[in-house]
Amino acid sequence: MKILLIEDEKQLADSISSYLEQEGYTCEVALNFLKGDEKIEVADYDCVLLDITLPGGNGLDILNNLKKRRPEAAVIIISAKNSLDDKVKGLDMGADDYLAKPFHLSELNARLKSVIRRRSFGGSNELVFNEITVTPSGMGVTVKGQPLVLTKKEYDLLLFFLANINRVITKESIAEHLWGEEMDGVDSFDFIYSHIKNLRKKIMEKGGADYIQTVYGMGYKFAKK
């Protein structure tokens, strides 16, 4: 799962980012309005954690720009401003939740999981695709009832496919989703093939079908053949 944190307090941003990385998320950070607005223009995220008061602008303007570009985008506002007006305005503009500072990181994680589940999987605690069942809250996967042991990248890759059933996903999109800014300067995507090969093999070893299709010259698609 890929998260964008737009927060100007560097110590808090580092703390949140480190915690989320330990919880298995890929987390990118923007410390001001301009950087945050740039990031939402060039990449898609499973959820954006957005402060309202930012150097260079108002976080609600980023929310407005994001919703124009991706109305389905998940957003949690995190702000020291605990006024009713800010909360109502943010929610009216399309934010999914509002968390006032200070807050416990475990509460942020719970809210994050709830929003992503609601947005990506229709609020269900499980995502079921034929014989494959994913439980996002516990990062569990089964195939025909048998536990499927995946690495973090394989798990994130499977979720990315399941959130984009029947859509062609480019190698660049997969790399950006799984590695974020770490992909800057990479000129080969051969490692993506390795992850896809391993994921396909593990699913089929448990009796699952081969749903990962190669769309030559474009990328990959997860779909029934």
N, C-alpha and C positions, 0 to 999 in steps of 0.2 A: 504494500500500500504506500502510495506516494503523497506526502504532505508538504504544503507550503506554509511556513510560519512567517507572518509579517509582523514584526515586533521590534521596536526601537531600543528597548532596554537590553543591552547586549548580554549582561549576566543572566537575566531571565531567559533570553532567547537561547543561550548556550545550555542552560539547565533543561529547558523544555526539549530542545533538539536532542540532547544526549539521552534523556529519558525515553523519548519516542524511538530513537535508534535501538536502544536496549530492548524495547518492546516489539521490535521487528519491523518498524516502519522505515521508509526512506524519507528523510526530512531535509528540505532545503529552507534556507533562512534569508529573509530580506529585512534590512535594518532601517529602511526609510520608504517613503511614499513612492519615489521614482523607481527604485529597484523592485518593489513589490508590483507596481503597475506594469513594469517591463516583463516580469516573470509570468504574469497571468496571460500576457499576449503571446508568449512563445511556447508555453507548455501547458499540459493538462494535469490536474492533480485530483486525487481521490477526495481531498478535503483541504480547504484553506482556513488557517487559524489567523484571524485578522484583528489587530489592534486598531482602535479608532483614532487616537491621537498619535500622529506620526510626523517626523521632520519632513517638511516639504508639502504636506497636504493632509486631507482628511481621509481616514480609512473607509468611510462610507462612500467616497467617490470611487475607490477601488472596487468596492462591492457593486456599485452601479455599473462600472465598466465590465466587470466579470460577468454579471448577469445578462448584459447585452450580448456578450460573446458566447457564453455557455449558460443558458437559463437553468440547466440541470445541475450546475456546480454546487457542491456541498460547502457550506461556510459556517464556521463558529466564530462569533465575535468574542474576543478576550480583551477586556478593557477595565481600567481603573474607574472609568466613568460608570457609575451605577445608577444614573438617573433613569426614571421611567421613560422620558422622552427619547433618549438614545437607544434604549432597548426596543421600544416600540417601533422607532424609525428603521432600525436595522432589520428587525423581523419583517416589517412591512415591505422592505426592499428585497427580501428573499433569503435572508440569513436563516439557518436552521436552528441555531441555538445561541445563547448569550451567557458567557461565564465572566463574572466580576472578579477582579483581582482584590486580594490575594486568593488563590485557590490551591487545592492539593493536586499534584500531578496525577494521582490515581483517579481523581474525579474527572479531570480533563480526558484521560484515557477512556473512561467509561462513556463520557459524552461523545467522544470521537467514534468509538465503536458503534454506538447507537445510531449516530448520524450516517455513517458509511453504510451500515446495514440497511437502514431505512431508504437511503438513496439508491444503493446499488442492487439490493436484493428484495425490494418491496417490503421491508420491515420484517422479513422472515429471519428466524434464528439459524436456518439452514438454507443452503443453495443446492438444489438438486437438478442435475442434468443427466437424464437416463440413469445409468448405474453408478454415477459419480455423485457423492454427497460431500459438501464442504460446510464445516461449522466455523464461521469466521471468528466467533468469540474465543474459541480455543485453538484456532489454527489447525483444526483437525480435518482429515480427508479420508474417506473410505471409498472403495470400489467394490460393488456387490457385497457390501457389509464388512469387507476386510480392510483393516487400517492400511493406509498408504503413507509410507515414510518419505517425506520430501525435504530437500534443503530449503532454506528461506527463499532463495531465488526461484527455485522450481515452484514453490507454493505461490509466490507473487505472480509468476508467469501464468500458472493455472487460473488464478483469480482474474488476471487481466484478460485471458482468453474467454472465460465464462461471462465476464462483463461485456464482452464484445462478440457474442455468438453470431456467426454467419457474416462477420465483417472482416475484410482484409486488413491486416495490421502490418505496417512496414517494419523492417528490421530497425530502422531509426527510432520508430515509436516505442518498440519493445525495449531497446537500449536506454532510451530516455526515461521510460517508466521505471525500469529496474535499477538504474544507476544514477539517474539525475545528472548533476553537474560533474560527477566523476567521469562522464563520458567525453568531456571536452578534449578534443585533439585525437581521439581514437579514429584510426583510419581503416579498421577491419572489424567486421561483426561476426567473425568465425565462432567466437565463444557462444553466441546466441544459438547457433546450430547445435552446439554441444548440450546446452541446457534443454533445448527442444527435444533432441534425441533421447536424453535421459528421462525426461518427463513422459514422453511417448512410451518408452520401454517399460517404465515402472507401472503405468496404467495398464498396459497390455499384459504384463506379467500377472496382474491380479484378475485377469479375465475381461478387462474393459476393451472397448473398441478403439480403433485408431481414428480419432477425430481431428487430428492436426494435419491440415492440408497445406502443402507448399504451393503458393501461387507464384510461379516463376516470373522473375523480373519485378515483383511487387513486394511479396512478404509471405505471411502465413494467415490461415483462416481456421477457426475452430468450428466445425460443423459436421453434421451427419453426411455421409457420402451417398 
